[in-house]
Amino acid sequence: MKTLALGALLSALMIAAALASFIWTPGDVTTVNIPARLQPPSAPHWLGTDHLGRDMLSMIMTGARTSLAVALVAVGIGMGAGVPLGLAAAARHGGALDEVIMRLNDLVFAFPSLVIAILLTAILGPGAVNAILAIGIFNIPVFARMTRGAALPLWRRDFILAARTAGKTDPRISAEHILPNVLNLLVVQGTIQFSLGILAEAGLSYVGLGAQPPVPSWGRMLADAQTMVALAPHVAIIPGAAIVLTVLGLNLLGDGLRDRLDPRLGPGAT
């Protein structure tokens, strides 16, 4: 419960900062103020200013909105496509459909998200949308494999045999009986992929393939700060700490949800 509470707290703080940035930030992230550049944390600027004189707290809040949005949509793409594929593969275990789906998963796994992002960038140009597509495509085989692995043992259970005896089709059995029994695992995996999506977005933005200026991004902030660490360490420490705390919170949340939802790990489990 402590792990779950701490993870939920850290995640809620970042989500609250992202939502608050829609209506209020301490400063304008699009306004350049060169005389105020690289100022340390102070009363006017709680987290200091960056190399263009922009308020760092405002940049962190708006960057949270970018990172969380990219990761959330990418995980949605992965779950939306991967879960049905995994259910279909499990329902046709050992058949041609199962073989095609799993070999396509292997093909996608052979190309990391960064390589997919570079390919999409060469075709469509850099941007947050391409980062979402790259991370989302990479998430599809993750959810497909996990769903298939969790669903396969269920197809041999007696309640599935009873459903077939009642005349239910495989798609209906998957939707009504298999999916509810693997949903807890998908929720936990979703939080983990969410944290990995934030890391991936930061990495893509760091190399210039993610969100483009003037849209703030934690990865872009780290890239801009790499030559100024000696002059103003806060410009690198603050976005790095935001990434670490967000990923840590989501991982703790995932661990807490796993302990909470898995009956084998609950109180009284043997």
C-alpha positions as CSV (number, residue, x, y, z in Angstrom):
1,M,0.0,0.0,0.0
2,K,2.9,2.4,0.7
3,T,4.3,1.7,-2.8
4,L,0.9,2.3,-4.4
5,A,0.3,5.5,-2.4
6,L,3.8,6.9,-3.2
7,G,3.5,6.1,-6.9
8,A,0.0,7.5,-7.0
9,L,1.2,10.7,-5.3
10,L,4.1,11.3,-7.7
11,S,2.0,10.5,-10.7
12,A,-0.8,12.8,-9.5
13,L,1.6,15.7,-9.0
14,M,2.8,15.5,-12.5
15,I,-0.6,15.1,-14.0
16,A,-1.8,18.1,-11.9
17,A,1.1,20.2,-13.2
18,A,0.2,19.3,-16.8
19,L,-3.5,20.1,-16.3
20,A,-2.7,23.3,-14.5
21,S,-0.6,24.5,-17.4
22,F,-3.7,24.7,-19.6
23,I,-5.0,27.6,-17.5
24,W,-2.0,29.0,-15.7
25,T,1.8,29.1,-15.7
26,P,4.1,31.5,-13.8
27,G,5.5,32.8,-17.0
28,D,5.0,32.7,-20.8
29,V,7.0,29.9,-22.3
30,T,7.0,31.5,-25.7
31,T,8.5,34.8,-24.5
32,V,12.3,35.2,-24.7
33,N,14.0,37.4,-22.0
34,I,17.7,37.4,-22.7
35,P,18.7,39.7,-19.8
36,A,17.1,37.2,-17.4
37,R,18.8,34.1,-18.8
38,L,20.3,31.4,-16.6
39,Q,19.1,32.9,-13.4
40,P,19.2,30.5,-10.4
41,P,16.1,29.7,-8.4
42,S,14.7,32.8,-6.7
43,A,11.4,34.3,-5.6
44,P,10.4,35.6,-9.0
45,H,11.5,32.3,-10.7
46,W,11.1,29.4,-8.3
47,L,13.1,27.0,-10.5
48,G,15.3,29.7,-12.2
49,T,15.4,30.5,-15.9
50,D,16.8,28.8,-19.0
51,H,19.2,30.0,-21.6
52,L,16.5,32.1,-23.2
53,G,15.3,33.6,-20.0
54,R,12.1,31.5,-19.8
55,D,10.7,30.5,-16.5
56,M,11.8,26.9,-15.7
57,L,8.7,26.1,-13.7
58,S,6.5,27.1,-16.6
59,M,8.6,25.0,-18.9
60,I,8.4,22.0,-16.7
61,M,4.6,22.3,-16.3
62,T,4.1,22.7,-20.1
63,G,6.6,20.0,-20.8
64,A,4.7,17.6,-18.6
65,R,1.7,18.2,-20.7
66,T,3.7,17.3,-23.9
67,S,5.3,14.2,-22.4
68,L,2.2,12.8,-20.7
69,A,0.1,13.4,-23.8
70,V,2.5,11.7,-26.1
71,A,3.0,8.7,-23.8
72,L,-0.7,8.4,-23.1
73,V,-1.8,8.3,-26.8
74,A,1.1,6.0,-27.7
75,V,0.0,3.5,-25.0
76,G,-3.6,3.8,-26.2
77,I,-2.4,2.9,-29.7
78,G,-0.5,0.0,-28.3
79,M,-3.4,-1.4,-26.2
80,G,-6.0,-0.6,-28.9
81,A,-4.2,-2.7,-31.5
82,G,-2.1,-5.1,-29.4
83,V,-4.8,-6.5,-27.1
84,P,-7.2,-7.6,-29.9
85,L,-4.3,-9.1,-31.8
86,G,-3.2,-11.0,-28.7
87,L,-6.7,-12.3,-28.1
88,A,-7.1,-13.4,-31.7
89,A,-3.7,-15.2,-31.6
90,A,-4.6,-17.0,-28.4
91,A,-8.0,-18.0,-29.8
92,R,-6.3,-19.5,-32.8
93,H,-3.3,-20.9,-31.0
94,G,-1.1,-23.0,-33.3
95,G,-3.0,-21.9,-36.4
96,A,-2.0,-19.7,-39.3
97,L,-3.4,-16.5,-37.7
98,D,-1.4,-17.1,-34.5
99,E,1.8,-17.6,-36.6
100,V,1.3,-14.5,-38.7
101,I,0.5,-12.3,-35.7
102,M,3.5,-13.5,-33.7
103,R,6.0,-13.2,-36.7
104,L,4.8,-9.7,-37.3
105,N,5.4,-8.9,-33.7
106,D,8.9,-10.3,-34.0
107,L,9.4,-8.0,-37.1
108,V,8.4,-4.9,-35.2
109,F,10.6,-5.8,-32.2
110,A,13.5,-6.0,-34.6
111,F,13.2,-2.2,-35.2
112,P,13.6,-0.1,-32.0
113,S,11.3,2.9,-31.5
114,L,14.2,5.3,-32.3
115,V,14.7,3.6,-35.7
116,I,11.0,3.7,-36.5
117,A,11.0,7.4,-35.5
118,I,13.9,8.1,-37.8
119,L,12.1,6.4,-40.6
120,L,8.9,8.3,-40.0
121,T,10.8,11.5,-39.7
122,A,12.5,10.9,-43.1
123,I,9.0,10.5,-44.6
124,L,6.8,12.9,-42.7
125,G,9.3,15.2,-40.9
126,P,10.0,15.6,-37.1
127,G,7.2,16.3,-34.6
128,A,5.2,15.0,-31.7
129,V,2.8,13.1,-33.9
130,N,5.6,11.1,-35.4
131,A,6.9,10.4,-31.9
132,I,3.5,9.1,-30.9
133,L,3.3,6.8,-34.0
134,A,6.8,5.5,-33.4
135,I,6.2,4.7,-29.7
136,G,2.7,3.4,-30.3
137,I,3.8,1.0,-33.0
138,F,6.5,-0.3,-30.7
139,N,3.9,-0.8,-28.0
140,I,1.6,-3.0,-30.1
141,P,3.7,-6.2,-30.0
142,V,4.3,-5.7,-26.2
143,F,0.6,-5.8,-25.5
144,A,-0.1,-8.5,-28.1
145,R,2.5,-10.8,-26.6
146,M,1.4,-10.2,-23.0
147,T,-2.3,-10.7,-23.9
148,R,-1.6,-13.9,-25.8
149,G,0.5,-15.3,-23.0
150,A,-2.0,-14.5,-20.3
151,A,-5.0,-15.8,-22.4
152,L,-3.6,-19.1,-23.6
153,P,-4.0,-20.9,-20.2
154,L,-7.6,-19.6,-19.9
155,W,-8.7,-21.3,-23.1
156,R,-8.1,-24.7,-21.4
157,R,-10.3,-23.9,-18.4
158,D,-13.7,-25.5,-17.8
159,F,-15.7,-22.2,-18.0
160,I,-14.4,-21.7,-21.5
161,L,-15.6,-25.2,-22.5
162,A,-19.0,-24.4,-20.9
163,A,-19.2,-21.2,-23.0
164,R,-18.4,-23.1,-26.2
165,T,-21.1,-25.6,-25.3
166,A,-23.5,-22.8,-24.9
167,G,-22.8,-21.9,-28.6
168,K,-20.6,-18.8,-28.0
169,T,-18.1,-17.9,-30.8
170,D,-14.4,-17.4,-30.1
171,P,-14.6,-13.6,-30.5
172,R,-17.5,-13.4,-28.0
173,I,-15.7,-15.7,-25.6
174,S,-12.6,-13.5,-25.9
175,A,-14.6,-10.4,-25.1
176,E,-16.8,-11.7,-22.4
177,H,-14.6,-14.2,-20.6
178,I,-10.9,-13.9,-21.6
179,L,-10.5,-10.1,-21.6
180,P,-11.9,-9.5,-18.1
181,N,-9.6,-12.2,-16.7
182,V,-6.4,-10.5,-18.1
183,L,-7.5,-6.9,-17.6
184,N,-5.6,-6.6,-14.3
185,L,-2.3,-7.6,-16.1
186,L,-3.0,-5.1,-18.9
187,V,-3.6,-2.3,-16.4
188,V,-0.2,-3.0,-14.7
189,Q,1.6,-3.3,-18.0
190,G,-0.1,-0.1,-19.2
191,T,1.5,1.9,-16.3
192,I,4.9,0.4,-17.1
193,Q,4.6,1.2,-20.8
194,F,3.4,4.7,-19.9
195,S,6.6,5.3,-18.0
196,L,8.6,3.9,-20.8
197,G,6.7,6.1,-23.2
198,I,7.8,9.2,-21.3
199,L,11.4,8.1,-21.5
200,A,11.1,7.4,-25.2
201,E,9.5,10.8,-25.8
202,A,12.3,12.5,-23.9
203,G,14.9,10.5,-25.9
204,L,13.3,11.3,-29.2
205,S,13.0,15.0,-28.3
206,Y,16.6,15.0,-27.1
207,V,17.8,14.0,-30.6
208,G,15.4,16.4,-32.3
209,L,12.8,13.9,-33.5
210,G,10.1,14.6,-30.9
211,A,8.2,17.8,-30.1
212,Q,9.6,20.8,-32.0
213,P,10.1,24.4,-30.7
214,P,8.4,26.4,-29.4
215,V,6.5,23.4,-27.8
216,P,8.4,22.7,-24.5
217,S,9.6,19.1,-23.9
218,W,11.7,17.7,-21.1
219,G,14.0,16.0,-23.6
220,R,14.4,19.2,-25.6
221,M,15.2,21.0,-22.4
222,L,18.0,18.5,-21.6
223,A,19.4,18.9,-25.1
224,D,19.5,22.7,-24.8
225,A,21.1,22.5,-21.4
226,Q,23.9,20.1,-22.2
227,T,26.4,22.8,-23.0
228,M,25.5,25.0,-20.0
229,V,25.7,22.6,-17.1
230,A,28.9,24.2,-15.8
231,L,27.3,27.7,-15.9
232,A,23.8,26.9,-14.6
233,P,23.4,23.3,-13.4
234,H,19.7,23.8,-12.6
235,V,18.8,23.9,-16.4
236,A,19.8,20.3,-16.7
237,I,19.0,19.0,-13.1
238,I,15.4,20.2,-13.1
239,P,14.1,18.6,-16.3
240,G,16.1,15.5,-15.5
241,A,14.5,15.3,-12.0
242,A,11.1,15.7,-13.6
243,I,11.7,12.7,-15.8
244,V,13.1,10.6,-13.0
245,L,10.3,11.4,-10.6
246,T,7.5,10.8,-13.1
247,V,9.0,7.5,-14.3
248,L,9.6,6.5,-10.7
249,G,6.0,7.3,-9.7
250,L,4.5,5.4,-12.6
251,N,6.7,2.3,-11.9
252,L,5.8,2.4,-8.2
253,L,2.2,2.8,-9.2
254,G,2.5,-0.3,-11.5
255,D,4.2,-2.3,-8.8
256,G,1.5,-1.3,-6.3
257,L,-1.3,-2.1,-8.7
258,R,0.3,-5.5,-9.4
259,D,0.4,-6.3,-5.7
260,R,-3.1,-5.1,-5.2
261,L,-4.7,-6.8,-8.2
262,D,-2.8,-10.1,-8.2
263,P,-4.5,-12.5,-5.7
264,R,-1.3,-14.5,-5.5
265,L,0.4,-11.5,-3.9
266,G,-2.4,-10.2,-1.7
267,P,-2.8,-10.7,2.1
268,G,-3.1,-14.3,3.1
269,A,-1.5,-15.5,-0.2
270,T,0.6,-18.6,0.1
